[in-house]
Amino acid sequence: MSALLDMKLLVLVLAILGIYGSQTTACTLPEESMMQKYERWMIQYGRVYRTNAKKESRLKIFKENIERIEAFNDAANQPYKLGINAFADLTNEEFRVA
């Protein structure tokens, strides 16, 4: 009987540690920076810019678009979600003529 009680106590302690560990990890991992998202996106879609100035201007547009996507997806009662695609570095005007 004591072995069964010890086993239940061990399972309970492991469960508590597992929950605590997952919460600690979730809170301490830094959110991916916008630059990291942008760099990953550039690799995924094969984007290469000729100058740093062009890359910076496209980063600004990319950031604005990502913020718009995240705000839309965070809003309640949306029938669909938006995602990042190959056009994430274009303005609405550029997208319309692309």
DAPEMO-V586872 format. One record per helix or strand of 3 or more residues. SS is the DSSP state (A for helix, B for strand). FROM is the first residue (numbers start at 1). TO is the last residue. If there is no record, write none. Layout:
ss:from:to
SS:FROM:TO
SS:FROM:TO
This chain:
ss:from:to
A:2:28
A:34:45
A:52:74
A:92:97
